[in-house]
Amino acid sequence: MAKLIYMFNVSLDGYIADTDGNFDWAVPDEEYYSFINDVLRPVGTYLYGRQLYDMMAVWETDPSIAGQSPGAREFAEIWQAADKVVYSRTLESPCTTRTRIERDFDLEAVRRLKASSERDLTVGGAALAAHAIAAGLVDEYHLFVGPAVLGGGKPFLPDGARLRFELLDERRLTSGVVYLRYHTQP
């Protein structure tokens, strides 16, 4: 059975984007790419909300992004090799390969996907992840905590979430980013 992982860059005060929706406070360097590429290699499917899919699609649609560095190129290759499921009621067709669109986030379908998958899955987009968190589907949380305070914006966790974790792994990068990997406790 595959794990469902919620993974994101997070500010010290718990936000994934600032009040304007920007992620520019979390600029990856080569060490970050090297590390996250190792973390993402076992992932076979990404579950995305529409906004995050639109942002991530550049890893296939804009070759200049992948051409920025060897780590970025490898990240693009890993991303392109995985399946993507985009949950959107308005997106007519995907702009990337290995991508399908679902109109609704069906919790039972996600449970079946976890049970039948040989490789792990990630859920991305705070709103989409909130549904998976509320249903108890998220097995692990991977946070890349950046040395920034945003003072507001899009929170990593939904309001009212009450969760307990077991720390599985941690690592400090020279940029000041701290990676934390937690397993969800019952």
N, C-alpha and C positions, 0 to 999 in steps of 0.2 A: 504494500500500500504506500502510495506517495504521500509526502507531507505537503501541506499548503503553508506557504511562507509569506509573511507580510514584511517587505523590505523597503527601506527608504532612507534618504538623507534627512536628518532631523536636527533642528537647532537646539541649543542648550535648554531653551524654554519650551520645547516640544512641538515646534511647527515645521512643516515640510515646505511651505512657501510663505513669503511675506504677504502683507496686506494687499499688495498689487499683483499677487500671483507669481512673483519672481523667485527663481531658484539660484540667482547669480551669487549668492553667498556661499554656495557649495560647489566651487570649481574644482573638478578632479585633476590630479596630477598623475604622473606615471606610476608612482607607488600605489595610489588609489586604484587605478585601472588594473594593475597587476593583481592586486588583492581581490577586487570585486569580480574579476574574470574567473579566479579560482572558485569564488563563492557561487557564481552563476553557472559554471560548467555542468553541474548535475541537474539543472532545471530544464525540463522538456517543454513546459507550457507556461505562458504568461497570460493571466486573466487581467484585462484592462478595462477601465472606464474610458469613455470617449476622449476626454481631455488628455489623459496620460498617453493614450495610444497616439493621438495627434502629435504629441511632443516627442515620443520615442520613435515614430516612423522615420525620422530623419536618419536613423542609423542604417536604413536601407535606401532611402530616396535621395539623400544628399551625400555623394561620395566625398566631398570636402571635409565633412565632419569626421569620418573614419580616417581620413588622410592626415589628421593633425599629429598623430603619434603612433608608434607601434602598439601601445596599449589600447588606444582608441580603435585601431584597426581590428585588433583581436576582439574587443568588446562588440564591434559591429558584426563580426563573423559569428560569435556566440549568439547574439540576439537574432540574427537572420536565420540561424539553424533551428531555432525553437519555434514551436507552434504558438500562435497568438489567438486568443478569443477576446473579441471586443464587444462589450455590452453597450448597445446604443439603439435608441429608437429612431434616430434620424440619419445615421450614416448609411448610405445606399450600398457602397461597395468599398472594400479595403484598398489601400494604396500599396500594400506590402504583400509578399508571398507568404504562404503558410499561415494565413489569417482567415478566420471566419467571424461573422457577425451574429450575435445573438441579441434578440430584442429585450429579453428580461433575464435578470440574474436568478436563475432557478437553483435554489439550494440543493434540491435532490439531485439535479444533474451534476452539480459540483461534487457532491458526495460520491456519485457513481464514477466521475472522472478521477477523483482521488483513489478510489478503490481499484480502478482498472489501469491506472498509469504506472509505468515502471520507473518513471523519472519524476522528480518533484515538480510542483507548480508554485508560482507566485501569484499573489493578488495585488494589484496596484491601482492606485487612485484612492484617496481617503474615503470618498462616499461608497465606493464599491467594497472596500475593505471593511467599512463599518457594518455592512450586511453580513459579511463572512464572520466578523468578530462576534456580532450579536447571536449568530447561529452556532457559535462554538466550533467553527470549521478551521480556524487558524491554529496550526500546530506549533509554529515557530515565528518569532519576531526577530528580524535582523535590523539593527539600527546603526547607521553611520552618523554618529553624533558630531556635528561640526562646531568649531569654536566661534559661535555667533549667537547673539540673542536678537530675535526679531521683534519682540514686543507685541506680536499679534500676527494673524494670518490664518492659514489653513492648518488645523491641528493634525498631528499624526494619529492620535486616538480620538474616537468619538466621545462626545459628552456623555457622562454617566457610565462609561466603561469601568468595570471593576474586574481586574485580572491579577492573577498571581503567576509568578514565573520562577523557573530554575535557570540560573546562568550556566550556559553550556560552553561559551567561548568569549574571549575578549582580546582585543589587540589595539595598540596605539600606533598610529601612523605619524611620520615625522611632520606632517602638515598640521597636526593637532587634532585630527579626526580620530575618534575612538569608536571602534567596532564592538558592538555588543550583540551576542546571539543568545536568545532566551527560548526555552521550551515552555509552553503553556501548561500550567498546573491546574488540576481539576478543582 
